[in-house]
Amino acid sequence: MRKWSELSEKEQEIIKKRYLSGESPSEIAKDYNLKPKQISDQAYRKKWNEGMKATKKTTSKKTNTKKTTTKKTSSKKTKK
């Protein structure tokens, strides 16, 4: 596997254009002997999608709220 830093600036720019055009990191990675995560990490770090926010639908993250329930104990006293 190659490192991102081993790529020329021209290769990095081509990868960026392919990524922004919608090609998956796994498809691009095959052509450059990279791991798909290397491409998605670069896209995230360098904010390649910054200009595309207005055109893409944003999905809202659902927060995982865990409801805690407490067991109510009966405070009734039994008569003898």
N, C-alpha and C positions, 0 to 999 in steps of 0.2 A: 504494500500500500504506500502511496505517496503522501507526503505532507502538503498541506495547503501552501505553506511558504515555499515549496519547491516549484509551484506553478508560476509561469510567467504572468506578467500583468495582463497580457492579451488573453491568455487562457482564463484568468480570473474574470475578466470582463465578459468573455463569451459565456462562461458558466452563469454569471449574474443575469445576462440577457435571456438565456434559456430558462432559468428559474423563474424570472419575472413573466415570461410568456406562458407559464403554466406547466412546464415540463417538470416531472417529478424528480426529486433529488436522486432517487435510485437509478433512474434512466441516465441522468447526467453523469453520475458517479462511475458507471460502467465504462464510459468513454475516456475517463481520466485516471482510472485506477485509484479512485478515492472511495471512502465510505460515504453513504448518503448522509449520515449525521454530520460529516464535515461541512457539507454544502448547506444543510439547514442551519447549522451553528453559525456559519459565516453570514448567512442571510439575516439571522436574528441579531447578531452582534453589530453588523453594519447597517441594520435597519433598511434592508433592500425594499421591504414592503411599505415603507413610510409614505411614499407618494401614492400608493394604491389603496389606502384606507377608504377613500371616498368612493371608489368604484366597487370594492368588495363588500359583501354583507358581513357585518360583524356579528358574531354569536356571543350571546351573553353567557357567562359561566354561572352555573347554578352552584350555590354554596351548599355544602353538605352540612346541614344543621342536624345535629343529633338531639332528639328529644329525650330528656331524661325523666323517668317517672320514679316517683318515690312511693314506696309501699306504705299505705296507711294502716296503721295498727289500731285495732279496736281498743278503746280505753274503758270499755264497759267492764265493770267488776261483777263477778258472779256472786250471788248471795248464797250463803250456806244455811 
